[in-house]
């Protein structure tokens, strides 16, 4: 069965030829022209989202979809500034194409993001998560008032349900944040280069801003409640810290 695409694009001069081009490559297209319609329509296998919509900002549509669904989202926009790209990716979009673009490239990216989603869904995992380790001790001065404590509890990642806990608290993550954390937990303590992470979590042919990786790492650190969970090796990459307890590394 071919892929079904939800196209959220208000410009008919773009939407009509784009829908025809996608159909030529075997994709079924449902087209809506507003963000409100996009949030209510069936998402299909992938959402193609324009940012310049008449009733609401496409960034808000991206956020709204991501709150209720893990469907892959590809942003299509004439707003090609890095800030827009990074914000869209941070909010959960899987890819970003600046207009103008070729239909062939778009189809390749659609197939890439859906392949990644299906691989993630098919990956076998244990029925229940096992704690990976306790968080590392703070290496410097005490945290400011209101900051998370130094020992929030062990980290547990359940790939089957795509849920994460720190201690007894569940941590809500975007799909990309979960995929990044799941990769680092495959081999705790091992260093993953930036290119390895982009290849595995994004795509071997990913050509978007590499800064999005730093954005996702920073967001993960904040949500996990302890910045030292994910360590940066300058010029090399990232790794998940492995510690025997709050007093220091194993």
FIVO-549885 format. One line per field, with one value per residue (C-alpha): residue number from 1; residue in one letter; y, z, x. Coordinates in steps of 0.1 Angstrom, whole numbers. Each point is the difference from the previous one (the first is absolute). Example, Ala and Ser with C-alpha at 12.3 -4.5 7.8 and 13.67 -1.06 7.14 Angstrom:
2
roba	[1|2]
vexgu	[A|S]
c2	[-45|34]
c3	[78|-7]
c1	[123|14]
! end
This chain:
250
roba	[1|2|3|4|5|6|7|8|9|10|11|12|13|14|15|16|17|18|19|20|21|22|23|24|25|26|27|28|29|30|31|32|33|34|35|36|37|38|39|40|41|42|43|44|45|46|47|48|49|50|51|52|53|54|55|56|57|58|59|60|61|62|63|64|65|66|67|68|69|70|71|72|73|74|75|76|77|78|79|80|81|82|83|84|85|86|87|88|89|90|91|92|93|94|95|96|97|98|99|100|101|102|103|104|105|106|107|108|109|110|111|112|113|114|115|116|117|118|119|120|121|122|123|124|125|126|127|128|129|130|131|132|133|134|135|136|137|138|139|140|141|142|143|144|145|146|147|148|149|150|151|152|153|154|155|156|157|158|159|160|161|162|163|164|165|166|167|168|169|170|171|172|173|174|175|176|177|178|179|180|181|182|183|184|185|186|187|188|189|190|191|192|193|194|195|196|197|198|199|200|201|202|203|204|205|206|207|208|209|210|211|212|213|214|215|216|217|218|219|220|221|222|223|224|225|226|227|228|229|230|231|232|233|234|235|236|237|238|239|240|241|242|243|244|245|246|247|248|249|250]
vexgu	[X|X|X|X|X|X|X|X|X|X|X|X|X|X|X|X|X|X|X|X|X|X|X|X|X|X|X|X|X|X|X|X|X|X|X|X|X|X|X|X|X|X|X|X|X|X|X|X|X|X|X|X|X|X|X|X|X|X|X|X|X|X|X|X|X|X|X|X|X|X|X|X|X|X|X|X|X|X|X|X|X|X|X|X|X|X|X|X|X|X|X|X|X|X|X|X|X|X|X|X|X|X|X|X|X|X|X|X|X|X|X|X|X|X|X|X|X|X|X|X|X|X|X|X|X|X|X|X|X|X|X|X|X|X|X|X|X|X|X|X|X|X|X|X|X|X|X|X|X|X|X|X|X|X|X|X|X|X|X|X|X|X|X|X|X|X|X|X|X|X|X|X|X|X|X|X|X|X|X|X|X|X|X|X|X|X|X|X|X|X|X|X|X|X|X|X|X|X|X|X|X|X|X|X|X|X|X|X|X|X|X|X|X|X|X|X|X|X|X|X|X|X|X|X|X|X|X|X|X|X|X|X|X|X|X|X|X|X|X|X|X|X|X|X|X|X|X|X|X|X]
c2	[0|35|27|24|37|29|32|32|28|30|10|-19|9|-21|-26|-12|-8|-13|-24|-11|-5|-21|-21|-7|-16|-22|22|6|37|15|38|27|37|11|-9|-7|-25|-16|-6|-17|-20|-36|3|-30|-13|34|37|26|33|36|26|29|-9|25|-8|-9|-4|-34|-3|-1|-27|-20|3|-10|-31|-11|2|-27|-20|-13|2|12|38|16|38|17|38|30|10|-15|18|-23|12|-12|-33|-7|10|-23|-29|6|-1|-34|4|-28|20|35|9|37|10|-4|-37|-29|-26|-27|13|3|-36|-12|18|-12|-36|5|13|-28|-26|13|0|-36|-12|16|-17|-34|1|-28|11|-16|1|23|25|-6|30|9|18|27|36|13|23|37|8|37|23|-8|5|33|1|-17|-22|-38|-19|-18|-35|0|-38|-26|3|-26|-1|-23|-4|-20|27|29|12|14|3|17|-15|-3|30|-6|24|12|0|9|-29|13|5|-36|-14|19|-12|-36|0|12|-26|-28|0|22|17|-5|31|7|24|28|-16|-34|16|20|-32|-21|25|22|-16|-9|26|27|34|23|22|-21|25|-19|-28|24|13|-35|-8|32|-8|-36|12|25|-26|-27|25|-4|15|-26|-29|7|8|20|-10|31|-7|-36|-5|-9|-29|-10|3|-33|3|-24|25|37|1|-3|-19|-38]
c3	[0|-9|25|9|5|16|-17|19|-25|-7|-33|-27|-27|21|14|-32|-20|32|5|-36|3|32|-16|-30|25|15|31|8|10|23|-3|24|-1|36|33|16|-27|3|37|-5|-32|1|0|-22|-2|-1|3|-24|17|-13|26|-16|5|0|34|22|0|-13|30|22|-23|3|38|0|-21|21|32|-12|-27|-9|-37|-20|-9|-28|0|-34|1|-16|34|-3|29|23|30|-16|-10|34|18|-22|5|38|1|-15|-38|-16|-30|-16|-37|-10|-31|-29|0|-24|4|-4|30|20|-8|11|33|6|-6|23|30|-4|-1|32|17|-11|12|34|3|-11|24|26|36|34|15|28|4|22|17|-18|28|26|-10|4|28|-8|-9|11|23|14|-23|3|19|-18|-21|0|28|-6|4|-18|-3|-26|-37|-17|-37|-14|-37|-4|14|-8|36|22|38|23|34|3|-23|-37|-23|-31|-31|-36|-25|-10|37|7|-30|10|36|-11|-22|29|23|-25|14|31|3|-37|-20|-30|-25|-13|-34|14|19|-30|-22|26|15|-31|-33|-18|-26|25|-13|25|27|22|28|5|17|26|5|6|24|20|2|11|28|12|0|17|28|1|-26|5|-11|-36|-2|-29|-12|-18|-36|2|10|29|25|27|34|19|38|29|22|9|12|-33|-33|-1]
c1	[0|13|7|-29|11|-18|10|-7|5|-22|16|-19|26|25|-24|-15|32|16|-29|2|37|-3|-27|23|24|-28|-9|-37|-5|-27|2|-13|6|0|16|-33|-10|35|-3|-34|8|13|38|7|36|17|-10|14|-4|3|8|-17|-36|-29|-16|30|37|12|23|-31|-15|32|-2|-37|6|29|-20|-23|20|34|-8|31|-2|19|-1|-3|6|14|12|35|17|19|-20|-33|16|14|-32|-21|24|1|-38|0|2|20|13|-1|1|3|-20|6|8|-3|-28|26|20|-32|-11|35|-3|-36|11|30|-20|-26|27|15|-34|-7|34|-6|-34|14|30|-3|3|-4|-35|11|28|29|17|32|18|-3|8|35|9|2|36|-1|-18|-35|-30|-19|-32|-28|23|-3|17|33|-16|-34|1|10|-7|-21|-9|-28|4|-31|-23|24|-2|28|2|23|-6|-38|-7|-8|18|-20|23|-5|5|35|10|-10|18|32|-2|-8|31|23|-14|7|36|2|34|9|7|-22|14|-22|-1|-10|-29|-12|2|-19|-25|-6|11|33|-10|-10|10|-18|17|23|-7|-33|20|13|-35|-14|29|-6|-37|6|23|-26|-28|20|7|38|23|27|-21|12|37|16|34|11|9|-12|-36|-23|-4|-24|18|2|4|-2|-17|-2|36|18|5|3]
! end
